[in-house]
Amino acid sequence: MVMGTFIGREIILPATKRAFQMLKPRFLAKNPVMFVVEVGSLITTLIMFRDGATHDPDFSFTAGITAWLWLTLLFANFSEALAEAQGKAQAASLRSSRQDLVARLLEGETSRFVPGDQLRKGDLIRIVAGEMVPGDGEIEKGAASLDESAITGESAPVIREAGGDRTGVTAGTKVLAGEVTVRISTDPGHTFIDRMIGLVEGATRQKSPNEIALTILLVGLTLIFLIVVASLPAMASYSGSPQSPTVLIALLVCLIPTTIAGLLPAIGIAGIFRAFKANVVAKSGKAIEVAGDVDVLLLDKTGTITFGNRQAFGFHPALNVTERALAEAAWISSLSDETPEGKSIAELSRNRFSFGDPPADCSYVPYTPQLRMSGVDSKTKSVRKGASDAIETFVGSPLPEDVSRIIAEIGNSGGTPLVVAENRTVLGVVHLKDIVKPGLPERFRRLRKMGIQSIMITGDNPLTAAAIAKEAGLDDFFAQARPEEKMNLIRKEQEKGRLVAMSGDGTNDAPSLAQADVALVMNSGTQVAKEAGNMVDLDSDPTKVIGVVEIGKQLLITRGALTTFSVANDVAKYFAILPAMFVAAYPSLSALNVMHLATPKSAVMSAIIFNAVIIPLLIPLALRGVRYRPIGATRLLAVNLLVYGVGGIIAPFVGIKLIDMGLSALHAF
């Protein structure tokens, strides 16, 4: 599958090289907290060279602090570089799926072959079986079976044809059967797969609003600690315990939120990466993050909540009519019905009663949306099957009371009734039923625990919609909805201050997709729909929007959890360094040395080492994400404060003490 996991030698080595390249100030300037660390590292490096030249006894201590400051920067850079390297490995995989494609360009009545990268928006091309699709476009003529495994990883072929909602074709896919004429919809370098490569490489990744807000908070905290540390030399001099610049820089680096600052870019990139692993292409990290804050989820019924095609479920004969007679009439009248419903009726009839060949010398009446029924005429009888009002018109009289009751019962259960009549006599009703996809009720319960309201949108009548909504476990439904009503519903929810997510694939969905805060578009959908949405599902599974919401929430939770852990870390580092700095002048401060660290230098070195190594230790968690559980916001906050708040306080106490014990055993300081 294209969206596999890429961790190994081919990832680690480029990421390590990239981490060193990112030490350049122009890179670190994008991360103000780590830029402060770099400035401090440069200062301690100069002090180290000075101490080395003058044979200062503090040389080894300054060298150790300097080395770990640079390692802090490298570890922070490595976390971002590792996340980027995963994306670049994916991009390489996508590039390998492409070939030097050739297109058959149509020019009036003639055609000529041109390189695929010379196609322009609006060009008309013809593609036959065995050829690769050279560019993104819309089918204007014909139908074809396509292999899209290079893009989606799914080996099963898909059908694309002109005149429907599934007309879009993607560069790099292969026509297995059929022949199509395609209108190119993108210029070179802007195809769907080109945009995918750009996104997974991180070239177009921009900070989301929440990430920007958190960065501002981290910068604010850094400025506060910078002012505090800048005031300490005067206080230390007054107390008769002057402090070296090396110790002050170590204190500053330990107190500012370096852990979350180092991991923040990786968390954002990893969120996009997790979406890619789910075969969802997000146009920006903002789209995934917004998904985590969604309040309302709008879902179409057909193809999303149900399998899409109503299937014949049973036969309900009228009084004094056998089930076999009803099934036979339904079978005959469905032979000219090419709809999935008509085919399912014919199949159910044959399976139950093993009817033979259809009668000869008959005139078939095919189903049309205008007639709303199908049937057959012969010299002796006329049979019809269709909507109740159409059959009522056909027989020329109201439907029998028992048949009307059957119709009402089927409608109330969420099914669709089709009435069958022969020679102006109503024989009974065929029960068609939408099948709810398995597992959806449980997923909607998970959404409810998240505080997300699920609403089904359908063109069905309210009775049918209510029955399907109840069976699927939805919170609400909107029946007999037209495209403009979908958009109005989204606007009304947004006016209440709520964020709305929806999925779609058709041109008629484009206005609603553009209006929604999170819009997941099916890869099988039209180009117009893809442009309107902010995510594309390569698997064309409309229910994937539920998973996207969970990915978004996991991203937000991971960022919040690691921020809590990082800030809580500072408490322990405060107890490690400050007593060590001033205990000579104020012996009573030894009471704050709750870790009983060996010496002041060992305390400072232990704190700076822990501050550095905690970053690589947390990289797997930043990339994988904190496990999301569908619990309420209050309980989720309590769990995070307990695990990452309390844990963030305890971990440094344990880690710094163990490092101090190791330094003491080595007689380092």
Secondary structure, 3 states (H helix, E strand, C coil): CCCCCCCCHHHHHHHHHHHHHCCCHHHHCCCHHHHHHHHHHHHHHHHHHHHHHHCCCCHHHHHHHHHHHHHHHHHHHHHHHHHHHHHHHHHHHHHHCCCCCEEEEEECCEEEEEEHHHCCCCCEEEEECCCECCCCEEEEEEEEEEECHHHHCCCCCEEEECCCCCCEECCCCEEEEEEEEEEECCCCCCCHHHHHHHHHCCCCCCCCHHHHHHHHHHHHHHHHHHHHHHHHHHHHHHCCCCCCHHHHHHHHHHHCCHHHHHHHHHHHHHHHHHHHHCCEEECCHHHHHHHCCCCEEEEECECCCECCCCEEEEEEECCCCCHHHHHHHHHHHHCCCCCHHHHHHHHHHHHHHCCCCCCCCCEEECCCCCCCEEEEECCCCEEEEECHHHHHHHHCCCCCHHHHHHHHHHHHCCCEEEEEEECCEEEEEEEEECCECCCHHHHHHHHHHHCCEEEEECCCCHHHHHHHHHHHCCCEEECCCCHHHHHHHHHHHHHCCCCEEEEECCHHHHHHHHHCCEEEEECCCCHHHHHHCCEEECCCCCCHHHHHHHHHHHHHHHHHHHHHHHHHHHHHHHHHHHHHHHCCCCHHHHHHCCCCCCCHHHHHHHHHHHHHHHHHHHHHHHHHCCCCCCCCHHHHHHHHHHHHHHHHHHHHHHHHHHHHHHHHHCCCC
